[in-house]
Amino acid sequence: MDAKRLKKTTGLATAGAALLLAGCQITPTPYSEHALAEYASDKRQRVTANQEQITGKITLYDAMARALKYNLDYRVEIMNRLLANKNLRLKSADMLPKLVANGGVADRNNTNASFTRTLVAGVRSVDPTTSTDNGSFAGDVTFSWHVLDFGLSYVRAQQAADEALIAEERKRKIINKIIEDVRTAYWRAVSADRLLDGFHKLRHRAEKALKQSRHLYNGGHTSPVSALSYQRELVDIKRQVHRLERELRTAKMQLAALMNVNPGSSFALHISKRRLTDLAIDATGEQMVDIALQNRPELREVGYQERINKKEAKAAILEILPGASVYAGANLDTNDFLFNSNWVSYGAKVGWNLMKVFTYPARKSAVEAKDDLLDQKALATTMAIMTQVYVSRARYKYLRRSAATAAEYYQIQRKLEAQVAASVRARVASEQTLIREQMNTLVAAVEYDIAYADLQNAFAAIYAAVGSDPYDQNIDTSMSVSQLSGILKETWQQRGDVHL
């Protein structure tokens, strides 16, 4: 009978285990087409939600302000910084002592009874006895504090603090990059607004002039060399126009992306007079290098990583030390057979994981190797920063000269076009000659605009190279676009930006 019962119990246990294992198997469940459509729709609606509407023409500083407030890459870095700060608070909480409450109910379908046997005579008791109720509740509240865990938690919290500082430096780095890109995209978008309509109109006139020239050439009504030379000039100018037009066509979409504006949205830009900037920096190259090495987020980040690694060395030492813990707790048990149903327990324990001692040399070696790696990374970053400072200075000077030359060329070309236009009105020059000069003027205007946009980028790049933030005072992205725009305008005009 007992064998049958055992066999039946074993069979039930086996079947239960099989059902449990089957229930624990997980199979991949991809999104359905409907779920994917809902997910995509939700993200598309939220990507530009809760933003100030564009009500007027956007200035350069409005564009910067919108990038600070709404750019998604920047917001990702802000979220990373917030996450790092929350991780710091979480790690700091690990230093607190543990206060654990336990409670449980136990019951059974029969009495937990047993016989006893005397040790000397070996006499077995006649009646079984018990010292526990069939059902009872037991609970305790225990306070414990582990000295070694506290030390390790303190080190981990310090590392988390450095991670939070690294997140802040990464945020600084990306916003400098965004501001550089905004300045370039803004001025190219302004150029596109000013000149693309002229491109379209002049292209049709050039096609008409080319057609007339080919007709005269094919009919033998003009010198073949003159006709072909004229056609070559027009085609060459058209080729330049196409190249420059390609650069300008996407500028407004790039600016929209930086401001987190829907790429299909229509918005107008404030077109102001272009003026060449003058840096408000009196420092020499060496002085700028000193400033950069103190301010640049890349070098600061490596410094914080070195601090984290040094704390890892401390953690490795702490882990090999013996650990001591103290505890005290209040206990309760409703078992009626207990003489004392509630009591206070307390004590101290000492433990030592000897295996950590044997792994310490490997841990130490790994920490030292990473320390050497970070030191070399710091040196490489230092050289890169020094080079970027000098390159940014040289690039700014070169692009300022290039922009000045482009402006001078554009002014001369405009005067030349005006003279040719007067000659056409006086019937001294041909319409084809005027078209050619108008195309040359358009090309000169675009080249000046592109040179000016590159100069604006170089202007911002110098301040990024020395590690200066795009704003001189603390800002809050909850500010309105106009408030942020005013702060940015004041900062950059103090730095030498003459754009109004």
Stockholm file with secondary structure:
# STOCKHOLM 1.0

chainA/1-500         MDAKRLKKTTGLATAGAALLLAGCQITPTPYSEHALAEYASDKRQRVTANQEQITGKITLYDAMARALKYNLDYRVEIMNRLLANKNLRLKSADMLPKLVANGGVADRNNTNASFTRTLVAGVRSVDPTTSTDNGSFAGDVTFSWHVLDFGLSYVRAQQAADEALIAEERKRKIINKIIEDVRTAYWRAVSADRLLDGFHKLRHRAEKALKQSRHLYNGGHTSPVSALSYQRELVDIKRQVHRLERELRTAKMQLAALMNVNPGSSFALHISKRRLTDLAIDATGEQMVDIALQNRPELREVGYQERINKKEAKAAILEILPGASVYAGANLDTNDFLFNSNWVSYGAKVGWNLMKVFTYPARKSAVEAKDDLLDQKALATTMAIMTQVYVSRARYKYLRRSAATAAEYYQIQRKLEAQVAASVRARVASEQTLIREQMNTLVAAVEYDIAYADLQNAFAAIYAAVGSDPYDQNIDTSMSVSQLSGILKETWQQRGDVHL
#=GR chainA/1-500 SS CHHHHHHHHHHHHHHHHHHHHHHHCCCCCCCCHHHHHHHHHHHHHHTTTTCCCCCSCBCHHHHHHHHHHHCHHHHHHHHHHHHHHHHHHHHHHTTSCEEEEEEEEECCSSCCCBCCBCTTTCCBCSSCBCSSCSSEEEEEEEEEEEHHHHHHHHHHHHHHHHHHHHHHHHHHHHHHHHHHHHHHHHHHHHHHHHHHHHHHHHHHHHHHHHHHHHHHHHHTCSCHHHHHHHHHHHHHHHHHHHHHHHHHHTHHHHHHHHHTCCTTCCCCBCCCCCCCCCCCCCCCHHHHHHHHHHHCHHHHHHHHHHHHHHHHHHHHHHHTSCEEEEEEEEEEECCTTCSCSEEEEEEEEEECCHHHHHHHHHHHHHHHHHHHHHHHHHHHHHHHHHHHHHHHHHHHHHHHHHHHHHHHHHHHHHHHHHHHHHHHHTTSSCHHHHHHHHHHHHHHHHHHHHHHHHHHHHHHHHHHHTTCCSCSSCCCTTSCHHHHHHHHHHHHHHTTCCCC
#=GC SS_cons         CHHHHHHHHHHHHHHHHHHHHHHHCCCCCCCCHHHHHHHHHHHHHHTTTTCCCCCSCBCHHHHHHHHHHHCHHHHHHHHHHHHHHHHHHHHHHTTSCEEEEEEEEECCSSCCCBCCBCTTTCCBCSSCBCSSCSSEEEEEEEEEEEHHHHHHHHHHHHHHHHHHHHHHHHHHHHHHHHHHHHHHHHHHHHHHHHHHHHHHHHHHHHHHHHHHHHHHHHHTCSCHHHHHHHHHHHHHHHHHHHHHHHHHHTHHHHHHHHHTCCTTCCCCBCCCCCCCCCCCCCCCHHHHHHHHHHHCHHHHHHHHHHHHHHHHHHHHHHHTSCEEEEEEEEEEECCTTCSCSEEEEEEEEEECCHHHHHHHHHHHHHHHHHHHHHHHHHHHHHHHHHHHHHHHHHHHHHHHHHHHHHHHHHHHHHHHHHHHHHHHHTTSSCHHHHHHHHHHHHHHHHHHHHHHHHHHHHHHHHHHHTTCCSCSSCCCTTSCHHHHHHHHHHHHHHTTCCCC
//
